[in-house]
C-alpha cells in the first residue's frame, strides 16, 4: 500500500540561522528606527504637553466661538497630542488659512516659541475678503498668541527667510495637500523645501480627506480627497521618513466616493507624521 505524503519520512532539515550580514542589517534597521523615534521624543529638549495641559489649551476662554465649533470636527486635543508639540518650539503652519491650527500651535509652544502661518498671494476678490495674512495678524493681537507671524511665500519656498535652513521643529499642513494639485504647486519641490527647513529630528504632520485606493490626487477637484498611500509616497520621496498614523479622524463607514458622504456623516480623514532623519 502506498503511503500518504504525511506518512512518508523525509530527512529533517536543520533550521539555519540568518546569515550574519542579514542579521546585522535587521539590527541596524531597528536601531535606526529607534533613533528616529527618540529624536522626535526629545526634540527641543522640552517635555511633551500633558493631556491636562492640552485640555486647558483647548478650553481657553479667549478662543473664538467659531474655533470652538470647529473643534467638534477637528478634535484638537487628539491632534495636539499626535503632533507632540512642545513649549519653545518653532512651527510652520502651511496653508494657514484663517489660523485655526496656527493659534492652537501658538498656545502650545508658548511665549518662548514661534509659529509662522504660511499663505500665498491671492488674487483680489469681489467683494473683497480678508487675506490669510490679515486674519493671522488679527489673531496675533491677542497677547496669548502674539507670537504668530504671517508669512506670504510660495509653497515651493514656504519657510520664512529670516530663519536659517534647518531652523524649524514642526511643519503642519491641515486638509489642503489635495488642493495643491489644483493650484499647480510643485509638490516635490515643496516637500524638499520642508525637509531643508526642518531640524534633524523635526516632524512634518499632514491631515487630509481620504480617497479610495488607486485614485491618487485625481479626485482633488471633484471630491476634495487624496489617497493616503499616494501622499505618503510623495513625502517620503523628499527624504522624510513616515513614523506614525493617527486614526482619531477615521470613519470606516464613509465610502469615500462623494465629496459629502450620503447619508450625511463625517468624512474619513487621515493624519500622518514624518520625521527628518
N, C-alpha and C positions, 0 to 999 in steps of 0.2 A: 504494500500500500504506500502510495506517495505521501510524503509529509507536507503539511501546510507550511507557508512561509514562517509562521510563528514558531513552528516546531523545529525548523532547521537550525542547526548550530553553526554560528559564524564566529570566527576568532574576534574577541573583543579588542576594539581599538583603544589605545590609550589616549585620553583627552590631553591634547598638547596645550601647553600654556601659550599665550600670545607671544610673538617674537618680542625681544627686549625693546626694539625700536618702536613697535606699535604701542607697547605698554607705556613707554616714555612719552609718546605723543598724546595718549589719553590723559596721562597725569598732567602734562603741561597745559592741555586744554582746560582741565578742571581748575588748575592754578590760575590761568588767565581769567576765567570767568569769575573766580573768587576775588581776584584783584579788582576787576571792574565793579563788582557789587560793593566791595569795600570802599572803592573810590567814591561811588555815589553816596554811600552811607556817611563818609567822613568829610564830604565836600564842604568847604568854608569853615571847617573847624567848629561849627556850632551844632548843638543838639537839635534833633528833629522836634517839631512842634508836637505837643501832646494833644490828644483828642479833645481835652477840656479847653486848651488854648484855641484850637481850631474852631470849636463851638462858640467860644467868646467872640472870635473874629467875625464869624458869620452872623452872630446875633447883635453885632454893634448897632446901637440905637441910631447912629447917624448915617447908616446906609439907606439908600433911597428905597421908596416903596416899589419902584419898578425893578430894582435889583433883587429885592426880596421875593417878588413874584417870579422872577426868572430862576430863583433858587429851586423852585419846585421841580423844574425840568433838569437843571444843570447839576444838582447835587454837589454843591461846593465843598461840603465837609469831606466827602469821599475824594473829590478831585484834589484838594489841597494835600490830603494825606498821601495820595498816589504820587503827586509831583514831588513830595518830600521837600517842599520849600522851607528854607531856614532863615532865621534872623541874620541880617547883614549881607545877604546875597545880592548879586546884581542880576536882574532878569530882563529879558527882551520878549515882549508880547507881540508876535507878528499878527498883522491884520487886526489891530486892536479894536477897531470899530468904535462903539460908544464907551468902551473902557470897563465893561463888567469884570472881565478877568484881570485886567491891569490893576484895578482897585483892590481886588482880593489879594493879588500878589504883593501889592504895596503894603497892605495891612500885615501880611505875613512876614515880610522881610524887615519891617520896622524902620524907624528913622535912620538907622545906620546902613540901610540898604538902599537900593535904587531900582526903579522899574522904568524901562523905556517902552513906550507904546508906539509901534510902527504902523504907518499908513503910507499910501502913495498919493500923489497929486491927483485930484479928482476933477473932472470937467465941471464947469458951472451947471447948476440945475435950476429949473424954473418950475415952481417957486424955489428960491434959494434955501438950501438946507445946511445946517452946521457941518463942518468937516470933522473927521475923526480927531484931528489935532485940536480943534476948538473944543470938542466935547471933553477931551482929556485935560485940557487947560482948565476947564470949568470944574472938573473933579479935583484937580490939584489945588484949588482954592481952599479945600477942606484941610486944615492943618494936619489931620491924621494921615493924609495921603499926599502931602505936598511934595513928596519925592517921586511922583510920577512925572516923567518927562516925555513929551510928544516928539516923535522922530518921523519926519516926512522924507522917506527914501524908497527907492525901488526894491521890490522883493529880492532881486538878484544881488543887492548890496544893502541888506537891511540894518546892519549894525551901526550905531551912532559913530560918526567919525572921531569924536572925542575919545573914544575908547580904543586902546591898543588891541591888536589881534590877540585872541585868547583871553579876553577880559570879562567874559560873561559866564555866569554859573548855570543859568537856566534859560531855555528858549521855549516858548509855548506857541501853539497855533491851533486855535479852537474853532472847529467846524467850518473852516474856509479853505482847506487844502484842495478840496474838489473844485472850488471856483477858480483856482489858478490856471487850470486848463482853458477855461473860457476867456480868461483875461490875457492869454498869450504869454504868461510868465514862463521863463526858462527855469523849470523846477530843479533840474540838475545843478544849475549854477546857484540857485538859492540854497539848496541843501549843502553844497560845498562851502558857501559863504557862512552858513550856520556852523558847519564843522570848524571853520577857521576862527569864528568869533568865540566859540566855547573854550573854556579852560579844559585841560586834561581832566577827565572825570566829570565834566559838565554834562547836563542832561537836556534832552530835546523831547518834549511831550506834545503829541498831536491827538486831537479828538475829531471825529467826523462821523457822518451818516453812512451807515454800512450798505454797500452794494452787493449784488449777487456774485458768486464765483464766476470768473471769466469776463466780467464786464469792464474791468479796469477803471478808467476815468471817463468812459464813453457816455455815461448817463449823467454826467455832471450838470448839463444844461437842462435836462428834462426831469430827472428825479432828484437832483441835488444830492447824489450819492457817489461813493467811490469804494472800490473793492479793497478791503483791508490788506490782503496779501500783496496787491499791486503797490499800494502805498509803502508798505514795509520794504519791499524790494528796491523802490526808488531811493528811499532814505539810506538804506544800507550801502547803496552804490556810491554814496559820498564818503564812506569810511566810518560812519556811525554804526554802533552795534545795538541791535534790539535786545532789551533786557527784561521787559515786563509788559503785561497786558492788563488793563483794567476792565472788569466786566460789570461795573456798577451801573452802566447806562444801557446794558443789553436788554433786548426784548425779543426772545426767540419766536414769539407769535407774529412778528412783523414779516410778511412775505417778501419785503424789500423790492416789490415790483411797481410801487407807486410813490410819488413824492409825499403824499399824505396817506398813511395806511387807511384802508377801508375794510371793516369798520374802524372808526377813529380809535387810535391807540398810540402810545409813544413809539417813535422810530427806534429801530435797532441802531445803536450807536456804539462805536468802539473808542478806546483810549489806549494809545501805545507809547512806550517810553524807550528812548535810545540813549546811549552814553558815548561820549568821545573817549576812546582808549587813551 
